[in-house]
Amino acid sequence: MPVQVSAWHFQALQRSAAGPAQALPVPKRMEWTTRRGIGPSAEILGGDLWRRRVLDLGCGPGHNVAHLAARRGALATGVDLVGLQVRRARSHYGRLDRVRFVAGHALTFLQTTPEQYDAIYSVFGAVGLVAPGLLLPAIAQHLKTGRVLAFSVPHPARGGRRPSPDDRPCPDFVTLPDAARVPIARWEFDARRWTVHLARAGFKVTSVRELCGSRDDRWPTTLLVTACKT
């Protein structure tokens, strides 16, 4: 899917051009939205993550991976489609124990890894950008029974939009740091349709949260779903 790849590559390229990547302090909390401090943190992945294997599908610069490894003691792996993002993540947090960053497509990674995970999550990452009929069963194959899949996606009603009426992806765009918009395709499901797709893959939805970026937002901006593998 070349359009998807180019959008994220251009985004990472512009961020890299803005300044060299350097070591960063470990974030104090895990974030599920584009703004800090909104909604829950890592507790929705399970109470005790010490030495648990956790997988981030679309890790970007690695902030959540670093938090889970350094502050929760998890064995955290981050996968990202864009090699530039993975290099930045390694520059930011590669010094930490219990972290691993891998460049590659989320679906390909899941189809080739032998690992079983105690939690898998996606924050505006692979879930919603890869066909759910392919990605969710692949996630289920590598998530231990009774464990949590959690993901946040742009809310399908954000800005007055409407959820997809069927299982096809909808046109959307990525805003680059220079404010240019690059078209992408995204699965814009509401909670009911996500519940159906998750059930087909062997998951039971345990919570759905609609999060706003600020009190002034007219519509929710983020849909956060947690599900348990049955």
Disulfide bonds with the S-S distance in Angstrom:
none
